Every structure is written in structure tokens, then in C-alpha cells.
Amino acid sequence: MYAGGGGVRRAATALIWVLVLAAAGGGSVVCEAQLRRGYYAGVCPNVESIVRGVVAKKIQQTPATVGATVRLFFHDCFVEGCDASVMVASTANNTAEKDHPINLSLAGDGFDTVIRARAAVDAAPGCRGKVSCADILAMATRDAIALSGGPSYAVELGRLDGLRSTASSVNGRLPAPFFNLDQLNQMFAANGLSQTDMVALSAGHTVGLAHCSTFAGRLRGADATLDAGYAAQLAGWCPAGVDPRVAVAMDPVTPVSFDNQFFRNLQAGKGLLASDQVLHTDTRSRPTVDALARSRVAFDRAFVDAITRLGRVGVKTATARGNVRRDCAVLG
């Protein structure tokens, strides 16, 4: 979820997996109008099943699609709101969000999932040009989570795609992997999200990858909050001078399952990022971590509530501020 490996190009095939499977800021939080379930029932009634089919096939081909799609949704919503502005390609006259250094590590599988789903939706009778890229990303995120063992939930729809995308708009809008609890709370609160929402949404890291550069400082600096055995494993996978493309599973126990193991990892000192481990180290957020680690039911409920609120951040529903892009990568 958080920014990882800036400066590393996003092609999924370029990632060298060191996976041991055993082992928006400011004023963007107010919605213009109410999103609703079943928004496309009258124009493209099968849109959700179409998107789900694409996501299922993509995950079967590339399991990393799950973490890539979840992270893409988060990075989209926290910059200019949930409007698919992160999907836009740069041009000769504009450097778009996706080419900001923080976003260069967004895996290509997330983008590819949305592009494939967009094509499948447009191929369905009556659906062409009716469903926004922003809504497709929101649905694809839900499906990626559910298909990897996480909770399924109804997605509120009705977002329009944003009319702009600039790299400069990313500055200061995404949490860094070294943030403390106060910094995390401040950034999430700027998007209308509570500390409980922030802790629950951090579970997105149960299926993600992180480049060695995002946690190398913890290994070299003998971080006392990091389990010693886990630190030794990480040091072996990410030695000094490691290829910057190397990525490690953020959840060393269940890296391809969307579950509450992430919180148990924090209890054991096995949070990969400092900004994850602080959720248990800081006594203000520890009770939430412990509650979500203890109960899968409580986790599912908290996560669904939080990601539903995330999906409302800065949405555009007025045609003066958004439209439905035919090509998710091109403004217009």
C-alpha cells in the first residue's frame, strides 16, 4: 500500500522475487454526490461479473496481481481522489501521476488488470463508454481481495474519471515506509479516515511486495522492534548492494492469502516496514492490532468498513469535474 522502491520501473517481469512462500490530500475528502450499489444496473447489468472474470483469470496467471491492484487503488484514491488519475500515461507536455518517483514501483499487473477489464466491459452489448475506469478499478480491487481469500463486499459505484493527472499532485499525499503513528494518522485524517481505518487498511500488505530499499534501514540500523530471526532472513535476501529490482513478500507467512495474518506478524515483530510495525509498537494503536489479529470476523468487518470509506475519497460525480474515459490511460 505504502510507497515502495521509488525509481524502480513497474514492469512486473522485471521484479526479481525473493519469495520464500513458506517463509489527496487537503480538500479531496468530500464526495459531490452519493455513490450507490447497482449504479450500472440499467445500462450494463453484468459489469461486476465481467470484471470479476477478468480479475480471476489475471490472478490465475499472475498471483502478484492481488497486491498490485490493491496498492494501485490506494495510490489512486489518496491523490486527487478515487478517479483513476493514476492510470493516465504521461505525454510530451505532462508528466502524469504514474511517473512520479513514488509510483514507479507500482507493479504493471495492477494497471494491466484494469486495462483488460476495461476492454472486456466495452465489448459487452450496451456497455461501451458507460463504465468509468475509476469504478472498474474499485470493482477489480474488491474482486482481487475476495478471490485471494479476503472478504467480499458490495462496491459503491458512480465515480467519474478525473480530468487531470500530474506528478506534482503526488507530493506529500502518500505515506512513507518510515512514518510514525502521528504521521500516518495525519495523512489518513486528511482523507477522512480514522486511525482504526488506517490500521485495517494496512492489511493490504498481507499480499503485497516491497523492494529492499523500503526497509533496508531497519536491517543496517539494528531495529529493536524487528524480530532477530526475521531480520536475519531479510538480510540474506537483501544484502548490501542488492539489485534494486529485488522485492520481498510483505507477509512472510501467508503471502498470497488476504487474511489477518498481517496483524499476527506485527505481534511477533515481523512487520516488514517500520510504518507497519509501529502499529503494534505504539500503545495507541496496539489494541486495534491485537483485536484484528485475534478475530477474523472483526478484521473482515473493519476492513470492509475502511475500504468502503476509502472508495468515497474525493470522488467526482459531476460532469464538470469528470467523465468516462474510453482509454483509461488517456485524458479526454
C-alpha positions in Angstrom: 0.0 0.0 0.0 2.6 2.4 1.0 5.2 3.8 -1.4 7.9 1.3 -2.2 11.1 1.3 -4.2 11.0 4.7 -5.9 12.9 4.8 -9.1 12.2 1.1 -9.9 10.3 0.6 -13.1 7.0 -1.1 -12.8 7.2 -3.9 -15.4 6.1 -7.0 -13.4 8.5 -9.2 -15.3 11.4 -7.0 -14.0 10.7 -7.9 -10.4 13.1 -10.4 -9.0 11.1 -12.2 -6.4 12.9 -13.2 -3.3 9.8 -15.0 -2.1 10.0 -18.0 0.2 6.4 -19.0 0.3 6.8 -20.9 3.5 8.6 -18.2 4.9 -5.2 13.5 -1.9 -4.7 15.4 0.5 -6.4 18.6 1.6 -9.9 19.2 0.3 -10.4 15.9 -1.5 -12.4 14.0 1.1 -15.9 15.3 0.4 -18.0 13.5 -2.1 -20.0 15.5 -4.6 -22.9 13.1 -4.5 -23.8 9.7 -3.1 -22.3 6.7 -4.7 -24.6 3.7 -4.8 -24.7 0.0 -5.3 -26.1 -1.3 -8.6 -25.3 2.0 -10.3 -25.0 0.4 -13.7 -28.0 -2.0 -13.4 -29.9 -0.1 -16.2 -27.1 0.2 -18.7 -24.5 -2.5 -18.1 -26.1 -5.0 -15.7 -23.4 -7.6 -15.9 -20.5 -5.3 -15.4 -19.5 -6.8 -12.0 -19.4 -10.3 -13.2 -17.4 -9.2 -16.3 -14.8 -7.5 -14.2 -14.6 -10.4 -11.8 -14.0 -12.9 -14.6 -11.1 -10.8 -15.9 -9.6 -10.4 -12.4 -9.9 -14.2 -11.7 -8.1 -15.0 -14.9 -5.4 -12.5 -14.3 -4.7 -13.7 -10.8 -4.5 -17.3 -12.0 -1.8 -16.1 -14.5 0.0 -13.8 -12.0 -0.7 -14.1 -8.3 1.1 -10.8 -7.7 -2.0 -9.1 -9.3 -3.7 -9.1 -6.0 -1.2 -6.9 -4.2 -0.6 -4.8 -7.3 -4.3 -4.0 -7.7 -4.9 -3.2 -4.1 -1.9 -0.8 -4.0 -3.0 0.8 -7.2 -6.4 1.6 -5.8 -4.9 3.1 -2.6 -2.4 5.3 -4.6 -5.2 6.5 -6.8 -7.6 7.4 -4.0 -5.0 9.3 -1.9 -4.0 11.6 -4.8 -6.9 13.6 -6.4 -9.4 11.1 -5.0 -10.6 7.8 -6.5 -10.7 8.9 -10.1 -8.3 6.7 -12.0 -5.9 9.6 -12.4 -3.1 7.1 -11.6 -3.9 5.2 -14.8 -3.1 8.2 -17.1 0.0 8.0 -19.2 2.5 10.9 -19.4 2.7 12.9 -22.6 5.3 15.3 -24.1 3.5 18.1 -22.3 2.6 16.5 -19.0 4.2 14.1 -16.5 1.4 12.1 -15.0 0.9 10.7 -11.5 2.1 7.2 -12.5 5.6 8.6 -13.4 6.1 10.3 -10.0 9.2 8.6 -8.4 6.9 7.1 -5.7 4.6 5.5 -8.2 7.3 4.0 -10.4 7.3 0.9 -8.2 3.6 0.3 -8.8 3.5 -3.2 -10.4 2.4 -3.4 -14.0 -0.1 -6.2 -13.1 -2.4 -3.7 -11.4 -2.6 -1.5 -14.5 -2.9 -4.5 -16.8 -5.9 -5.8 -14.8 -7.8 -2.5 -15.2 -6.9 -2.3 -18.9 -8.1 -5.8 -19.6 -11.3 -5.3 -17.6 -12.0 -2.1 -19.4 -11.7 -3.9 -22.8 -14.0 -6.7 -21.6 -16.6 -4.3 -20.3 -16.6 -2.3 -23.5 -17.0 -5.5 -25.6 -20.3 -6.3 -23.8 -23.5 -5.1 -25.5 -24.6 -1.7 -24.3 -21.6 -1.2 -22.0 -19.2 0.6 -24.2 -18.4 4.0 -22.9 -20.7 3.7 -19.9 -18.5 2.4 -17.1 -15.7 4.6 -15.7 -12.1 3.4 -15.2 -12.4 4.6 -11.6 -15.3 2.2 -11.0 -13.5 -0.6 -12.8 -10.5 -0.2 -10.5 -12.8 -0.2 -7.4 -14.5 -3.4 -8.6 -11.2 -5.1 -9.5 -9.8 -4.3 -6.1 -12.8 -5.9 -4.4 -12.5 -8.9 -6.6 -8.7 -9.3 -6.1 -9.3 -9.2 -2.3 -12.2 -11.7 -2.4 -10.5 -14.1 -4.8 -7.4 -14.3 -2.6 -9.4 -15.3 0.5 -10.4 -11.9 1.8 -13.8 -10.5 2.5 -16.2 -9.9 -0.4 -18.3 -6.7 -0.2 -20.7 -4.6 -2.2 -18.9 -1.8 -4.1 -20.5 1.6 -4.3 -20.3 2.9 -7.8 -20.9 6.0 -9.8 -17.5 7.6 -9.9 -16.3 9.6 -12.9 -12.8 9.6 -14.2 -10.7 12.6 -13.3 -9.8 15.3 -15.9 -6.2 15.8 -14.8 -3.2 13.8 -13.7 0.1 15.4 -12.7 3.2 14.1 -11.0 3.4 17.2 -8.8 0.0 16.4 -7.3 1.5 13.2 -5.7 3.9 15.2 -3.5 3.1 14.8 0.2 0.0 12.7 -0.5 1.2 9.2 0.2 2.6 7.7 3.4 6.3 6.8 3.5 7.5 3.4 4.8 9.2 5.1 7.8 6.2 7.1 9.0 5.4 7.1 12.7 1.8 6.8 14.0 1.2 10.5 14.2 2.3 11.0 10.6 0.1 8.1 9.5 -2.9 9.4 11.4 -2.4 12.9 10.0 -2.3 11.7 6.4 -5.3 9.4 6.7 -7.3 12.0 8.6 -6.7 14.4 5.7 -8.7 11.9 3.7 -11.5 11.5 6.2 -10.2 8.2 7.5 -9.7 7.3 11.2 -6.9 5.5 13.0 -9.0 2.4 13.0 -9.5 2.7 9.2 -5.7 3.2 8.8 -4.9 0.1 10.8 -7.4 -2.0 9.0 -6.3 -0.8 5.5 -2.7 -1.6 6.4 -3.8 -5.3 6.0 -3.3 -4.6 2.2 0.3 -5.5 3.0 -0.7 -9.1 3.7 -0.5 -9.7 -0.1 2.0 -7.1 -1.3 5.6 -6.9 -2.2 8.2 -4.4 -1.1 11.6 -3.5 -2.6 14.6 -4.0 -0.3 15.2 -0.2 -0.3 12.0 0.4 1.7 13.2 -1.5 4.8 17.0 -1.7 4.4 17.5 0.9 7.0 15.9 -1.3 9.6 18.4 -4.1 8.8 21.5 -1.9 8.9 20.4 0.0 12.0 19.6 -2.9 14.2 16.0 -2.0 14.7 15.0 -3.4 18.1 11.3 -3.8 17.1 12.2 -6.2 14.3 12.4 -9.9 15.2 16.0 -11.0 15.1 15.4 -14.2 13.1 13.2 -12.4 10.6 15.9 -9.7 10.3 18.5 -12.3 9.5 16.3 -13.7 6.8 15.7 -10.3 5.3 19.4 -9.5 5.4 20.1 -12.7 3.5 17.6 -11.8 0.8 18.6 -8.1 0.7 22.3 -7.9 1.2 24.1 -4.5 0.8 24.3 -3.6 -2.9 21.4 -5.9 -3.8 19.8 -5.4 -7.2 17.2 -2.6 -6.7 14.6 -4.7 -8.5 14.5 -7.3 -5.8 11.2 -7.5 -4.0 10.2 -9.4 -0.8 6.8 -10.6 0.3 5.4 -8.3 2.9 3.7 -11.2 4.7 6.3 -14.0 5.3 3.6 -16.5 6.5 0.7 -16.2 4.0 2.0 -14.0 1.2 -0.7 -14.9 -1.3 -3.7 -15.0 1.0 -5.7 -12.0 2.0 -6.2 -12.6 5.8 -5.4 -11.2 9.2 -2.0 -12.9 9.5 -0.5 -9.4 8.9 -1.6 -8.4 12.4 -0.2 -11.6 14.0 3.1 -10.8 12.2 3.1 -7.4 13.9 2.6 -9.0 17.3 5.7 -11.2 16.5 7.9 -8.3 15.4 7.6 -9.3 11.8 6.2 -6.2 10.2 8.3 -5.6 7.2 8.0 -1.8 7.1 8.7 0.5 10.0 5.3 2.1 9.3 3.7 -1.3 9.7 5.5 -2.4 12.9 4.7 0.9 14.6 1.1 0.0 14.6 1.8 -2.6 17.3 4.8 -0.8 18.9 2.7 2.3 19.6 0.4 1.7 22.5 -2.3 3.9 21.0 -2.9 1.6 18.0 -1.8 -1.7 19.6 -5.3 -2.6 20.9 -6.7 -2.4 17.4 -3.9 -4.6 16.0 -4.5 -7.1 18.8 -8.2 -7.2 18.2 -7.9 -7.7 14.4 -5.2 -10.4 15.0 -7.5 -12.2 17.4 -10.7 -12.3 15.3 -11.0 -12.9 11.6 -14.7 -11.8 11.8 -13.6 -8.5 13.4 -10.9 -8.0 10.8 -13.3 -8.6 7.9 -15.8 -6.2 9.3 -13.2 -3.4 10.0 -11.5 -3.8 6.6 -14.8 -3.7 4.6 -15.9 -0.6 6.5 -12.5 1.1 5.9 -12.1 0.3 2.2 -15.7 1.4 1.6 -14.8 4.8 3.1 -11.6 4.9 1.2 -13.6 4.4 -2.0 -15.5 7.6 -1.3 -12.5 9.8 -1.1 -12.5 12.7 -3.5 -14.9 11.1 -6.0 -16.1 13.1 -9.0 -19.8 12.7 -9.9 -20.4 16.0 -11.6 -19.7 16.1 -15.3 -17.9 19.4 -14.9 -15.2 17.5 -12.9 -15.1 14.1 -14.6 -16.1 11.9 -17.5 -15.9 8.3 -18.6 -12.6 7.7 -20.4 -12.7 5.3 -23.4 -9.0 4.7 -22.8 -8.0 4.7 -19.1 -4.5 6.0 -20.0 -5.7 9.0 -21.9 -7.4 12.1 -20.6 -10.4 13.3 -22.5 
